[in-house]
Amino acid sequence: MASIYDYTKDELGELLAGEPRYRLDQLWHGLWREDRPVGEITSIPKALRARLAEQFPPGLQPLDEVRSDRGSTTKWVFALHDGATIETVLMNYEERTTVCVSSQAGCAMGCTFCATGQAGFTRHLGVGEVIEQVLVAARAGAPRRLTNVVFMGMGEPLANYKVTVEAVKRLHEHRAMSARHLTVSTVGVAPAIERLATEGLPLTLAVSLHAANDATRDELVPLNRRYPLSRLYEACETWITTTSRRLSFEWALIDGVNDTDQAMRELAEYARPLRAHVNVIPLNPTPGYLVRGSSSRRVHEFRQGLEDLGVNVTVRNTRGRSIDAACGQLANVTNARRRTLRVTSA
């Protein structure tokens, strides 16, 4: 089912054949600058609104919505037109408002500590389904302005390459979002990183590294067996050389697995020549992965150790543990509840 956000401006113009030419500008402004659902764009006539709203019903149907962190974090589970489910998270900070969007329903990467990876892959999202997440969050966050979009929700964005690239382009061009405010996260699809570097896109790249030796990373991130650390390093060098943009590494700290002094030194040796920034993330535990996140004390020690080794590092503020915040957790809970209700009703 097509979303109105799948359409370019010219394509929407064809749908408005017979209408005054200025109607297209009114519709486009309402969709992209006012963040309004098509049925609520009052600058266009009621009959036209009704026709477009019937032709393009909402592509995201909310199944669950939960809040935490005193209301500053909101997480949704949405059903898509075919019943597939995704998650979207809105996070309000003092200096910014960020939405974390999904690029796929499920994920095929199989990262062992990730609830989405444990659930498996359903399908790719379309451009409209990605964009609609952003605009739903923008409306929910009003009157605060949505400042940042991160492709860090369900799925591997670079496995859904064309859609990710097109969504970034449209957010940049139609919502005037800058490179500093658009981030794409990948577990390390090396050829896609190199291809992305040539697109000239205004974005920030974040690589979910989590281990800097192949044996450990093979276990945590199975894609490493296809694109080991040496191959990923080449892709990161290409990104930096081609784009002249800083790279960041994501590192979810797991007690006794990748928070040791040896792991710290390995990370520093890998990140320092690339001048990469490291985001240390206290692990949100998931039911299918029976390990613990590192203690607050160890998180602090790990950060300080990296700084002493000459690495630029920050600790990400973990949000929403009370609402199954780890990627895929809430969707798994919601889907399990739906299955139970179906069995009960039968």
Buried (B, 14 or more C-beta within 10 A) or exposed (E): EEBBBBBEBEEBBEBBEEBEEEBBEBBBBBBBEBBBBBBEBEBBEEEBBEEBBEEBBBBBEEBBBBBBBEEBBBBBBBBBBEEBBBBBBBBBEEEEBBBBBBBBBBBBBBBBBBBBBBBEBBEBBBBBBBBBBBBBBBBBBEEEEBBBBBBBBBBBBBBBBEBBBBBBBBBBEBBEBEBEBBBBBBBBBBEBBBBBBEBEBBBBBBBBBBBBBEEBBBBBBBBBEEBBBEBBBBBBBBBBEBBEBBBBBBBBBBBEBBBBEEBBBBBBEBBBEBEBBBBBBBBBBBEBBEBEBBEEEBBEBBBEBBEEBEBBBEBEEBBBBEBBBBBBBBBBBBBEEBEEEEEEEE
